[in-house]
Structure formats: C-alpha cells, structure tokens
C-alpha cells in the first residue's frame, strides 16, 4: 500500500517535472530528460517525493514515463504532418492542379 502511494506520487513528480519544455532542452552532449536518466535525476532530486521512492524502482518508472512521452510526441508530430499533407493536397486540387499520379486518369475518346 505504501509502495503504491510512493509510486503514484513519483509518477506525479515525473509528470510535473519532465514536461515537453524540459524535454526540449538538450545538454551540450545531446542528452535530454527523456533520453538520459542522469539528466532527469538532476531535476527530480530536488523534490522530497524522489527520495520516498525506493532507489531500485526510480529508473524503471522514469523509463516508462519517458517512453510514453516520446510515443505521444511522435504521434502528435505524425498527426501534424498528415494534416499538413492533407491541406496541401486539398489546395492543389482546388486550384485545378493535380498531384502527380492523378493526372490523365480519364481516357478521352
């Protein structure tokens, strides 16, 4: 019961500290809070919830949180790219120009 509460509080700490803004900041050697446990620890250690979580479980919970954030970022980026492609295709068709592959699909006799 106590471990579950500590885990829940640690996950809340991860969500509060390891934000998209924090993840966007890279160190000189290219590390971020999402790809480097040591970089993430520097931000997390300041909070008392960090020490309440057993040492052996901290990194695993961080790794799951980081993977989920990266998955969400990738999904969001793909969705934005799809919207951009759809809008570009729509404007091309509306202007009377057709993307390659659509031209000459009708046979004129």
Jmol script that loads the backbone (N, CA, C; Angstrom):
load data "model"
ATOM      1  N   UNK A   1       0.829  -1.192   0.000  1.00  0.00           N
ATOM      2  CA  UNK A   1       0.000   0.000   0.000  1.00  0.00           C
ATOM      3  C   UNK A   1       0.881   1.266   0.000  1.00  0.00           C
ATOM      4  N   UNK A   2       1.865   1.283   0.871  1.00  0.00           N
ATOM      5  CA  UNK A   2       2.770   2.429   0.945  1.00  0.00           C
ATOM      6  C   UNK A   2       3.565   2.558  -0.354  1.00  0.00           C
ATOM      7  N   UNK A   3       4.028   1.412  -0.865  1.00  0.00           N
ATOM      8  CA  UNK A   3       4.804   1.429  -2.114  1.00  0.00           C
ATOM      9  C   UNK A   3       3.953   1.966  -3.260  1.00  0.00           C
ATOM     10  N   UNK A   4       2.682   1.575  -3.306  1.00  0.00           N
ATOM     11  CA  UNK A   4       1.785   2.057  -4.370  1.00  0.00           C
ATOM     12  C   UNK A   4       1.617   3.571  -4.294  1.00  0.00           C
ATOM     13  N   UNK A   5       1.474   4.071  -3.067  1.00  0.00           N
ATOM     14  CA  UNK A   5       1.326   5.518  -2.898  1.00  0.00           C
ATOM     15  C   UNK A   5       2.607   6.244  -3.321  1.00  0.00           C
ATOM     16  N   UNK A   6       3.752   5.704  -2.924  1.00  0.00           N
ATOM     17  CA  UNK A   6       5.033   6.309  -3.321  1.00  0.00           C
ATOM     18  C   UNK A   6       5.184   6.297  -4.836  1.00  0.00           C
ATOM     19  N   UNK A   7       4.794   5.190  -5.458  1.00  0.00           N
ATOM     20  CA  UNK A   7       4.891   5.089  -6.920  1.00  0.00           C
ATOM     21  C   UNK A   7       3.970   6.104  -7.583  1.00  0.00           C
ATOM     22  N   UNK A   8       2.766   6.236  -7.069  1.00  0.00           N
ATOM     23  CA  UNK A   8       1.808   7.209  -7.622  1.00  0.00           C
ATOM     24  C   UNK A   8       2.353   8.630  -7.492  1.00  0.00           C
ATOM     25  N   UNK A   9       2.915   8.950  -6.329  1.00  0.00           N
ATOM     26  CA  UNK A   9       3.481  10.283  -6.111  1.00  0.00           C
ATOM     27  C   UNK A   9       4.712  10.517  -6.991  1.00  0.00           C
ATOM     28  N   UNK A  10       5.518   9.479  -7.186  1.00  0.00           N
ATOM     29  CA  UNK A  10       6.697   9.609  -8.047  1.00  0.00           C
ATOM     30  C   UNK A  10       6.271   9.839  -9.495  1.00  0.00           C
ATOM     31  N   UNK A  11       5.231   9.137  -9.937  1.00  0.00           N
ATOM     32  CA  UNK A  11       4.715   9.339 -11.298  1.00  0.00           C
ATOM     33  C   UNK A  11       4.180  10.758 -11.465  1.00  0.00           C
ATOM     34  N   UNK A  12       3.543  11.272 -10.433  1.00  0.00           N
ATOM     35  CA  UNK A  12       3.064  12.656 -10.469  1.00  0.00           C
ATOM     36  C   UNK A  12       4.246  13.608 -10.579  1.00  0.00           C
ATOM     37  N   UNK A  13       5.297  13.336  -9.811  1.00  0.00           N
ATOM     38  CA  UNK A  13       6.523  14.139  -9.884  1.00  0.00           C
ATOM     39  C   UNK A  13       7.094  14.112 -11.302  1.00  0.00           C
ATOM     40  N   UNK A  14       7.156  12.938 -11.911  1.00  0.00           N
ATOM     41  CA  UNK A  14       7.662  12.823 -13.276  1.00  0.00           C
ATOM     42  C   UNK A  14       6.840  13.685 -14.229  1.00  0.00           C
ATOM     43  N   UNK A  15       5.527  13.618 -14.092  1.00  0.00           N
ATOM     44  CA  UNK A  15       4.650  14.390 -14.981  1.00  0.00           C
ATOM     45  C   UNK A  15       4.820  15.893 -14.771  1.00  0.00           C
ATOM     46  N   UNK A  16       5.049  16.305 -13.532  1.00  0.00           N
ATOM     47  CA  UNK A  16       5.200  17.733 -13.233  1.00  0.00           C
ATOM     48  C   UNK A  16       6.551  18.282 -13.701  1.00  0.00           C
ATOM     49  N   UNK A  17       7.599  17.504 -13.562  1.00  0.00           N
ATOM     50  CA  UNK A  17       8.954  17.994 -13.829  1.00  0.00           C
ATOM     51  C   UNK A  17       9.407  17.710 -15.263  1.00  0.00           C
ATOM     52  N   UNK A  18       9.113  16.536 -15.757  1.00  0.00           N
ATOM     53  CA  UNK A  18       9.580  16.143 -17.091  1.00  0.00           C
ATOM     54  C   UNK A  18       8.537  16.517 -18.140  1.00  0.00           C
ATOM     55  N   UNK A  19       8.395  17.791 -18.347  1.00  0.00           N
ATOM     56  CA  UNK A  19       7.419  18.320 -19.296  1.00  0.00           C
ATOM     57  C   UNK A  19       8.020  18.369 -20.697  1.00  0.00           C
ATOM     58  N   UNK A  20       7.201  18.717 -21.666  1.00  0.00           N
ATOM     59  CA  UNK A  20       7.684  18.855 -23.045  1.00  0.00           C
ATOM     60  C   UNK A  20       8.751  19.948 -23.124  1.00  0.00           C
ATOM     61  N   UNK A  21       8.569  21.022 -22.354  1.00  0.00           N
ATOM     62  CA  UNK A  21       9.570  22.099 -22.339  1.00  0.00           C
ATOM     63  C   UNK A  21      10.906  21.599 -21.789  1.00  0.00           C
ATOM     64  N   UNK A  22      10.845  20.842 -20.697  1.00  0.00           N
ATOM     65  CA  UNK A  22      12.075  20.298 -20.118  1.00  0.00           C
ATOM     66  C   UNK A  22      12.728  19.317 -21.086  1.00  0.00           C
ATOM     67  N   UNK A  23      11.925  18.535 -21.780  1.00  0.00           N
ATOM     68  CA  UNK A  23      12.447  17.545 -22.731  1.00  0.00           C
ATOM     69  C   UNK A  23      13.091  18.205 -23.943  1.00  0.00           C
ATOM     70  N   UNK A  24      12.669  19.409 -24.259  1.00  0.00           N
ATOM     71  CA  UNK A  24      13.201  20.111 -25.433  1.00  0.00           C
ATOM     72  C   UNK A  24      14.600  20.672 -25.185  1.00  0.00           C
ATOM     73  N   UNK A  25      15.005  20.760 -23.938  1.00  0.00           N
ATOM     74  CA  UNK A  25      16.317  21.328 -23.618  1.00  0.00           C
ATOM     75  C   UNK A  25      17.379  20.233 -23.613  1.00  0.00           C
ATOM     76  N   UNK A  26      18.368  20.401 -24.466  1.00  0.00           N
ATOM     77  CA  UNK A  26      19.457  19.428 -24.579  1.00  0.00           C
ATOM     78  C   UNK A  26      20.708  19.939 -23.885  1.00  0.00           C
ATOM     79  N   UNK A  27      21.474  19.006 -23.329  1.00  0.00           N
ATOM     80  CA  UNK A  27      22.781  19.363 -22.782  1.00  0.00           C
ATOM     81  C   UNK A  27      23.757  19.467 -23.950  1.00  0.00           C
ATOM     82  N   UNK A  28      24.975  19.875 -23.665  1.00  0.00           N
ATOM     83  CA  UNK A  28      25.984  20.019 -24.720  1.00  0.00           C
ATOM     84  C   UNK A  28      26.246  18.707 -25.458  1.00  0.00           C
ATOM     85  N   UNK A  29      26.094  17.601 -24.751  1.00  0.00           N
ATOM     86  CA  UNK A  29      26.352  16.304 -25.393  1.00  0.00           C
ATOM     87  C   UNK A  29      25.075  15.642 -25.916  1.00  0.00           C
ATOM     88  N   UNK A  30      23.997  16.416 -26.063  1.00  0.00           N
ATOM     89  CA  UNK A  30      22.777  15.924 -26.692  1.00  0.00           C
ATOM     90  C   UNK A  30      21.827  15.162 -25.787  1.00  0.00           C
ATOM     91  N   UNK A  31      22.058  15.207 -24.495  1.00  0.00           N
ATOM     92  CA  UNK A  31      21.178  14.486 -23.570  1.00  0.00           C
ATOM     93  C   UNK A  31      19.973  15.345 -23.207  1.00  0.00           C
ATOM     94  N   UNK A  32      18.845  14.671 -22.989  1.00  0.00           N
ATOM     95  CA  UNK A  32      17.635  15.342 -22.512  1.00  0.00           C
ATOM     96  C   UNK A  32      17.102  14.554 -21.318  1.00  0.00           C
ATOM     97  N   UNK A  33      16.078  15.087 -20.671  1.00  0.00           N
ATOM     98  CA  UNK A  33      15.483  14.379 -19.539  1.00  0.00           C
ATOM     99  C   UNK A  33      14.733  13.127 -19.986  1.00  0.00           C
ATOM    100  N   UNK A  34      14.519  12.976 -21.285  1.00  0.00           N
ATOM    101  CA  UNK A  34      13.820  11.790 -21.784  1.00  0.00           C
ATOM    102  C   UNK A  34      14.764  10.702 -22.293  1.00  0.00           C
ATOM    103  N   UNK A  35      16.012  11.047 -22.578  1.00  0.00           N
ATOM    104  CA  UNK A  35      16.929  10.011 -23.067  1.00  0.00           C
ATOM    105  C   UNK A  35      18.105   9.766 -22.122  1.00  0.00           C
ATOM    106  N   UNK A  36      18.116  10.437 -20.976  1.00  0.00           N
ATOM    107  CA  UNK A  36      19.220  10.269 -20.031  1.00  0.00           C
ATOM    108  C   UNK A  36      18.694  10.294 -18.592  1.00  0.00           C
ATOM    109  N   UNK A  37      18.807   9.155 -17.914  1.00  0.00           N
ATOM    110  CA  UNK A  37      18.360   9.063 -16.531  1.00  0.00           C
ATOM    111  C   UNK A  37      19.160  10.018 -15.646  1.00  0.00           C
ATOM    112  N   UNK A  38      20.454  10.139 -15.858  1.00  0.00           N
ATOM    113  CA  UNK A  38      21.266  11.030 -15.016  1.00  0.00           C
ATOM    114  C   UNK A  38      20.841  12.489 -15.187  1.00  0.00           C
ATOM    115  N   UNK A  39      20.463  12.873 -16.398  1.00  0.00           N
ATOM    116  CA  UNK A  39      19.991  14.243 -16.636  1.00  0.00           C
ATOM    117  C   UNK A  39      18.650  14.460 -15.939  1.00  0.00           C
ATOM    118  N   UNK A  40      17.773  13.479 -16.028  1.00  0.00           N
ATOM    119  CA  UNK A  40      16.464  13.585 -15.380  1.00  0.00           C
ATOM    120  C   UNK A  40      16.621  13.644 -13.859  1.00  0.00           C
ATOM    121  N   UNK A  41      17.529  12.820 -13.313  1.00  0.00           N
ATOM    122  CA  UNK A  41      17.736  12.790 -11.858  1.00  0.00           C
ATOM    123  C   UNK A  41      18.089  14.156 -11.300  1.00  0.00           C
ATOM    124  N   UNK A  42      18.892  14.911 -12.047  1.00  0.00           N
ATOM    125  CA  UNK A  42      19.303  16.235 -11.559  1.00  0.00           C
ATOM    126  C   UNK A  42      18.095  17.122 -11.274  1.00  0.00           C
ATOM    127  N   UNK A  43      17.068  17.012 -12.097  1.00  0.00           N
ATOM    128  CA  UNK A  43      15.863  17.817 -11.877  1.00  0.00           C
ATOM    129  C   UNK A  43      14.964  17.211 -10.806  1.00  0.00           C
ATOM    130  N   UNK A  44      14.916  15.900 -10.740  1.00  0.00           N
ATOM    131  CA  UNK A  44      13.988  15.214  -9.839  1.00  0.00           C
ATOM    132  C   UNK A  44      14.451  15.201  -8.386  1.00  0.00           C
ATOM    133  N   UNK A  45      15.768  15.176  -8.153  1.00  0.00           N
ATOM    134  CA  UNK A  45      16.317  15.024  -6.799  1.00  0.00           C
ATOM    135  C   UNK A  45      15.894  16.129  -5.840  1.00  0.00           C
ATOM    136  N   UNK A  46      15.573  17.271  -6.363  1.00  0.00           N
ATOM    137  CA  UNK A  46      15.219  18.422  -5.515  1.00  0.00           C
ATOM    138  C   UNK A  46      13.917  18.196  -4.749  1.00  0.00           C
ATOM    139  N   UNK A  47      13.079  17.311  -5.245  1.00  0.00           N
ATOM    140  CA  UNK A  47      11.746  17.107  -4.676  1.00  0.00           C
ATOM    141  C   UNK A  47      11.768  15.954  -3.666  1.00  0.00           C
ATOM    142  N   UNK A  48      11.108  16.111  -2.514  1.00  0.00           N
ATOM    143  CA  UNK A  48      11.109  15.047  -1.497  1.00  0.00           C
ATOM    144  C   UNK A  48      10.467  13.742  -1.985  1.00  0.00           C
ATOM    145  N   UNK A  49       9.582  13.801  -2.966  1.00  0.00           N
ATOM    146  CA  UNK A  49       8.947  12.582  -3.494  1.00  0.00           C
ATOM    147  C   UNK A  49       9.971  11.674  -4.161  1.00  0.00           C
ATOM    148  N   UNK A  50      11.072  12.244  -4.619  1.00  0.00           N
ATOM    149  CA  UNK A  50      12.139  11.457  -5.253  1.00  0.00           C
ATOM    150  C   UNK A  50      12.728  10.464  -4.250  1.00  0.00           C
ATOM    151  N   UNK A  51      13.056  10.929  -3.053  1.00  0.00           N
ATOM    152  CA  UNK A  51      13.690  10.076  -2.043  1.00  0.00           C
ATOM    153  C   UNK A  51      12.726   9.088  -1.409  1.00  0.00           C
ATOM    154  N   UNK A  52      11.435   9.350  -1.487  1.00  0.00           N
ATOM    155  CA  UNK A  52      10.454   8.422  -0.916  1.00  0.00           C
ATOM    156  C   UNK A  52      10.301   7.162  -1.765  1.00  0.00           C
ATOM    157  N   UNK A  53      10.634   7.265  -3.032  1.00  0.00           N
ATOM    158  CA  UNK A  53      10.538   6.109  -3.929  1.00  0.00           C
ATOM    159  C   UNK A  53      11.803   5.277  -3.780  1.00  0.00           C
ATOM    160  N   UNK A  54      11.689   3.960  -3.596  1.00  0.00           N
ATOM    161  CA  UNK A  54      12.888   3.122  -3.479  1.00  0.00           C
ATOM    162  C   UNK A  54      13.803   3.280  -4.696  1.00  0.00           C
ATOM    163  N   UNK A  55      15.084   3.356  -4.436  1.00  0.00           N
ATOM    164  CA  UNK A  55      16.088   3.592  -5.477  1.00  0.00           C
ATOM    165  C   UNK A  55      15.964   2.588  -6.630  1.00  0.00           C
ATOM    166  N   UNK A  56      15.694   1.335  -6.308  1.00  0.00           N
ATOM    167  CA  UNK A  56      15.658   0.290  -7.334  1.00  0.00           C
ATOM    168  C   UNK A  56      14.513   0.473  -8.332  1.00  0.00           C
ATOM    169  N   UNK A  57      13.486   1.242  -7.969  1.00  0.00           N
ATOM    170  CA  UNK A  57      12.312   1.407  -8.842  1.00  0.00           C
ATOM    171  C   UNK A  57      12.290   2.725  -9.609  1.00  0.00           C
ATOM    172  N   UNK A  58      13.093   3.672  -9.199  1.00  0.00           N
ATOM    173  CA  UNK A  58      13.033   5.016  -9.804  1.00  0.00           C
ATOM    174  C   UNK A  58      13.296   5.007 -11.304  1.00  0.00           C
ATOM    175  N   UNK A  59      14.390   4.384 -11.708  1.00  0.00           N
ATOM    176  CA  UNK A  59      14.771   4.433 -13.117  1.00  0.00           C
ATOM    177  C   UNK A  59      13.746   3.728 -14.004  1.00  0.00           C
ATOM    178  N   UNK A  60      13.196   2.615 -13.536  1.00  0.00           N
ATOM    179  CA  UNK A  60      12.199   1.890 -14.338  1.00  0.00           C
ATOM    180  C   UNK A  60      10.947   2.746 -14.550  1.00  0.00           C
ATOM    181  N   UNK A  61      10.505   3.427 -13.504  1.00  0.00           N
ATOM    182  CA  UNK A  61       9.330   4.304 -13.641  1.00  0.00           C
ATOM    183  C   UNK A  61       9.639   5.479 -14.561  1.00  0.00           C
ATOM    184  N   UNK A  62      10.848   6.039 -14.427  1.00  0.00           N
ATOM    185  CA  UNK A  62      11.248   7.133 -15.326  1.00  0.00           C
ATOM    186  C   UNK A  62      11.259   6.655 -16.772  1.00  0.00           C
ATOM    187  N   UNK A  63      11.822   5.460 -16.993  1.00  0.00           N
ATOM    188  CA  UNK A  63      11.933   4.934 -18.357  1.00  0.00           C
ATOM    189  C   UNK A  63      10.546   4.764 -18.985  1.00  0.00           C
ATOM    190  N   UNK A  64       9.598   4.225 -18.230  1.00  0.00           N
ATOM    191  CA  UNK A  64       8.228   4.068 -18.753  1.00  0.00           C
ATOM    192  C   UNK A  64       7.610   5.420 -19.075  1.00  0.00           C
ATOM    193  N   UNK A  65       7.819   6.374 -18.179  1.00  0.00           N
ATOM    194  CA  UNK A  65       7.275   7.719 -18.397  1.00  0.00           C
ATOM    195  C   UNK A  65       7.907   8.356 -19.639  1.00  0.00           C
ATOM    196  N   UNK A  66       9.215   8.248 -19.772  1.00  0.00           N
ATOM    197  CA  UNK A  66       9.919   8.838 -20.919  1.00  0.00           C
ATOM    198  C   UNK A  66       9.464   8.190 -22.225  1.00  0.00           C
ATOM    199  N   UNK A  67       9.330   6.870 -22.238  1.00  0.00           N
ATOM    200  CA  UNK A  67       8.877   6.174 -23.448  1.00  0.00           C
ATOM    201  C   UNK A  67       7.479   6.624 -23.844  1.00  0.00           C
ATOM    202  N   UNK A  68       6.614   6.786 -22.859  1.00  0.00           N
ATOM    203  CA  UNK A  68       5.242   7.237 -23.148  1.00  0.00           C
ATOM    204  C   UNK A  68       5.241   8.661 -23.708  1.00  0.00           C
ATOM    205  N   UNK A  69       6.052   9.532 -23.125  1.00  0.00           N
ATOM    206  CA  UNK A  69       6.135  10.906 -23.640  1.00  0.00           C
ATOM    207  C   UNK A  69       6.669  10.927 -25.067  1.00  0.00           C
ATOM    208  N   UNK A  70       7.694  10.143 -25.340  1.00  0.00           N
ATOM    209  CA  UNK A  70       8.263  10.088 -26.689  1.00  0.00           C
ATOM    210  C   UNK A  70       7.247   9.536 -27.686  1.00  0.00           C
ATOM    211  N   UNK A  71       6.483   8.534 -27.261  1.00  0.00           N
ATOM    212  CA  UNK A  71       5.452   7.964 -28.124  1.00  0.00           C
ATOM    213  C   UNK A  71       4.379   9.011 -28.446  1.00  0.00           C
ATOM    214  N   UNK A  72       3.975   9.772 -27.434  1.00  0.00           N
ATOM    215  CA  UNK A  72       2.973  10.824 -27.649  1.00  0.00           C
ATOM    216  C   UNK A  72       3.507  11.922 -28.564  1.00  0.00           C
ATOM    217  N   UNK A  73       4.760  12.322 -28.350  1.00  0.00           N
ATOM    218  CA  UNK A  73       5.359  13.353 -29.203  1.00  0.00           C
ATOM    219  C   UNK A  73       5.426  12.889 -30.652  1.00  0.00           C
ATOM    220  N   UNK A  74       5.810  11.644 -30.863  1.00  0.00           N
ATOM    221  CA  UNK A  74       5.910  11.104 -32.219  1.00  0.00           C
ATOM    222  C   UNK A  74       4.528  11.054 -32.866  1.00  0.00           C
ATOM    223  N   UNK A  75       3.542  10.610 -32.117  1.00  0.00           N
ATOM    224  CA  UNK A  75       2.178  10.521 -32.632  1.00  0.00           C
ATOM    225  C   UNK A  75       1.643  11.903 -32.996  1.00  0.00           C
ATOM    226  N   UNK A  76       1.900  12.880 -32.138  1.00  0.00           N
ATOM    227  CA  UNK A  76       1.453  14.247 -32.393  1.00  0.00           C
ATOM    228  C   UNK A  76       2.145  14.824 -33.629  1.00  0.00           C
ATOM    229  N   UNK A  77       3.423  14.576 -33.762  1.00  0.00           N
ATOM    230  CA  UNK A  77       4.176  15.054 -34.923  1.00  0.00           C
ATOM    231  C   UNK A  77       3.641  14.423 -36.211  1.00  0.00           C
ATOM    232  N   UNK A  78       3.372  13.125 -36.176  1.00  0.00           N
ATOM    233  CA  UNK A  78       2.825  12.443 -37.354  1.00  0.00           C
ATOM    234  C   UNK A  78       1.452  13.001 -37.716  1.00  0.00           C
ATOM    235  N   UNK A  79       0.634  13.272 -36.710  1.00  0.00           N
ATOM    236  CA  UNK A  79      -0.703  13.825 -36.949  1.00  0.00           C
ATOM    237  C   UNK A  79      -0.600  15.210 -37.587  1.00  0.00           C
ATOM    238  N   UNK A  80       0.336  16.030 -37.118  1.00  0.00           N
ATOM    239  CA  UNK A  80       0.526  17.361 -37.703  1.00  0.00           C
ATOM    240  C   UNK A  80       1.003  17.252 -39.144  1.00  0.00           C
ATOM    241  N   UNK A  81       1.905  16.315 -39.407  1.00  0.00           N
ATOM    242  CA  UNK A  81       2.398  16.114 -40.773  1.00  0.00           C
ATOM    243  C   UNK A  81       1.262  15.668 -41.691  1.00  0.00           C
ATOM    244  N   UNK A  82       0.412  14.772 -41.199  1.00  0.00           N
ATOM    245  CA  UNK A  82      -0.725  14.308 -42.000  1.00  0.00           C
ATOM    246  C   UNK A  82      -1.659  15.463 -42.330  1.00  0.00           C
ATOM    247  N   UNK A  83      -1.917  16.327 -41.352  1.00  0.00           N
ATOM    248  CA  UNK A  83      -2.788  17.483 -41.594  1.00  0.00           C
ATOM    249  C   UNK A  83      -2.166  18.413 -42.629  1.00  0.00           C
ATOM    250  N   UNK A  84      -0.854  18.606 -42.527  1.00  0.00           N
ATOM    251  CA  UNK A  84      -0.163  19.491 -43.464  1.00  0.00           C
ATOM    252  C   UNK A  84      -0.252  18.922 -44.883  1.00  0.00           C
ATOM    253  N   UNK A  85      -0.042  17.628 -45.022  1.00  0.00           N
ATOM    254  CA  UNK A  85      -0.113  16.978 -46.335  1.00  0.00           C
ATOM    255  C   UNK A  85      -1.534  17.053 -46.881  1.00  0.00           C
ATOM    256  N   UNK A  86      -2.540  16.792 -46.028  1.00  0.00           N
ATOM    257  CA  UNK A  86      -3.938  16.866 -46.462  1.00  0.00           C
ATOM    258  C   UNK A  86      -4.289  18.268 -46.933  1.00  0.00           C
ATOM    259  N   UNK A  87      -3.877  19.280 -46.186  1.00  0.00           N
ATOM    260  CA  UNK A  87      -4.181  20.666 -46.554  1.00  0.00           C
ATOM    261  C   UNK A  87      -3.496  21.032 -47.869  1.00  0.00           C
ATOM    262  N   UNK A  88      -2.272  20.582 -48.054  1.00  0.00           N
ATOM    263  CA  UNK A  88      -1.542  20.883 -49.284  1.00  0.00           C
ATOM    264  C   UNK A  88      -2.214  20.197 -50.477  1.00  0.00           C
ATOM    265  N   UNK A  89      -2.608  18.959 -50.331  1.00  0.00           N
ATOM    266  CA  UNK A  89      -3.285  18.229 -51.408  1.00  0.00           C
ATOM    267  C   UNK A  89      -4.610  18.889 -51.751  1.00  0.00           C
ATOM    268  N   UNK A  90      -5.359  19.281 -50.725  1.00  0.00           N
ATOM    269  CA  UNK A  90      -6.659  19.920 -50.933  1.00  0.00           C
ATOM    270  C   UNK A  90      -6.498  21.228 -51.696  1.00  0.00           C
ATOM    271  N   UNK A  91      -5.528  22.045 -51.322  1.00  0.00           N
ATOM    272  CA  UNK A  91      -5.340  23.330 -52.003  1.00  0.00           C
ATOM    273  C   UNK A  91      -4.859  23.123 -53.436  1.00  0.00           C
ATOM    274  N   UNK A  92      -4.071  22.094 -53.671  1.00  0.00           N
ATOM    275  CA  UNK A  92      -3.604  21.795 -55.024  1.00  0.00           C
ATOM    276  C   UNK A  92      -4.774  21.383 -55.907  1.00  0.00           C
ATOM    277  N   UNK A  93      -5.637  20.529 -55.411  1.00  0.00           N
ATOM    278  CA  UNK A  93      -6.795  20.062 -56.184  1.00  0.00           C
ATOM    279  C   UNK A  93      -7.773  21.203 -56.428  1.00  0.00           C
ATOM    280  N   UNK A  94      -8.006  22.028 -55.402  1.00  0.00           N
ATOM    281  CA  UNK A  94      -8.937  23.153 -55.550  1.00  0.00           C
ATOM    282  C   UNK A  94      -8.433  24.171 -56.559  1.00  0.00           C
ATOM    283  N   UNK A  95      -7.140  24.286 -56.725  1.00  0.00           N
ATOM    284  CA  UNK A  95      -6.596  25.263 -57.668  1.00  0.00           C
ATOM    285  C   UNK A  95      -6.548  24.709 -59.092  1.00  0.00           C
ATOM    286  N   UNK A  96      -6.982  23.474 -59.277  1.00  0.00           N
ATOM    287  CA  UNK A  96      -7.016  22.895 -60.610  1.00  0.00           C
ATOM    288  C   UNK A  96      -5.763  22.142 -60.978  1.00  0.00           C
ATOM    289  N   UNK A  97      -4.778  22.155 -60.115  1.00  0.00           N
ATOM    290  CA  UNK A  97      -3.566  21.370 -60.362  1.00  0.00           C
ATOM    291  C   UNK A  97      -3.734  20.048 -59.633  1.00  0.00           C
ATOM    292  N   UNK A  98      -3.191  19.020 -60.200  1.00  0.00           N
ATOM    293  CA  UNK A  98      -3.324  17.708 -59.593  1.00  0.00           C
ATOM    294  C   UNK A  98      -1.951  17.168 -59.225  1.00  0.00           C
ATOM    295  N   UNK A  99      -1.877  16.507 -58.080  1.00  0.00           N
ATOM    296  CA  UNK A  99      -0.610  15.873 -57.725  1.00  0.00           C
ATOM    297  C   UNK A  99      -0.272  14.810 -58.765  1.00  0.00           C
ATOM    298  N   UNK A 100       1.001  14.549 -58.969  1.00  0.00           N
ATOM    299  CA  UNK A 100       1.385  13.547 -59.960  1.00  0.00           C
ATOM    300  C   UNK A 100       0.719  12.229 -59.603  1.00  0.00           C
ATOM    301  N   UNK A 101       0.302  11.517 -60.607  1.00  0.00           N
ATOM    302  CA  UNK A 101      -0.405  10.270 -60.370  1.00  0.00           C
ATOM    303  C   UNK A 101      -1.895  10.426 -60.560  1.00  0.00           C
ATOM    304  N   UNK A 102      -2.424  11.622 -60.394  1.00  0.00           N
ATOM    305  CA  UNK A 102      -3.846  11.865 -60.605  1.00  0.00           C
ATOM    306  C   UNK A 102      -4.103  12.391 -62.006  1.00  0.00           C
ATOM    307  N   UNK A 103      -3.083  12.889 -62.640  1.00  0.00           N
ATOM    308  CA  UNK A 103      -3.213  13.460 -63.973  1.00  0.00           C
ATOM    309  C   UNK A 103      -3.400  12.337 -64.981  1.00  0.00           C
ATOM    310  N   UNK A 104      -4.320  12.515 -65.928  1.00  0.00           N
ATOM    311  CA  UNK A 104      -4.503  11.550 -67.005  1.00  0.00           C
ATOM    312  C   UNK A 104      -5.177  10.273 -66.572  1.00  0.00           C
ATOM    313  N   UNK A 105      -6.049  10.348 -65.575  1.00  0.00           N
ATOM    314  CA  UNK A 105      -6.717   9.133 -65.137  1.00  0.00           C
ATOM    315  C   UNK A 105      -7.945   8.831 -65.986  1.00  0.00           C
ATOM    316  N   UNK A 106      -8.409   9.775 -66.796  1.00  0.00           N
ATOM    317  CA  UNK A 106      -9.563   9.556 -67.673  1.00  0.00           C
ATOM    318  C   UNK A 106      -9.069   9.389 -69.102  1.00  0.00           C
ATOM    319  N   UNK A 107      -9.686   8.483 -69.800  1.00  0.00           N
ATOM    320  CA  UNK A 107      -9.362   8.341 -71.222  1.00  0.00           C
ATOM    321  C   UNK A 107     -10.324   9.192 -72.013  1.00  0.00           C
ATOM    322  N   UNK A 108      -9.831  10.029 -72.885  1.00  0.00           N
ATOM    323  CA  UNK A 108     -10.677  10.870 -73.737  1.00  0.00           C
ATOM    324  C   UNK A 108     -10.761  10.223 -75.110  1.00  0.00           C
ATOM    325  N   UNK A 109     -11.956  10.066 -75.606  1.00  0.00           N
ATOM    326  CA  UNK A 109     -12.138   9.433 -76.924  1.00  0.00           C
ATOM    327  C   UNK A 109     -12.751  10.374 -77.889  1.00  0.00           C
TER     328      UNK A 109
END
end "model"
wireframe off; spacefill off
backbone 0.3
color backbone group
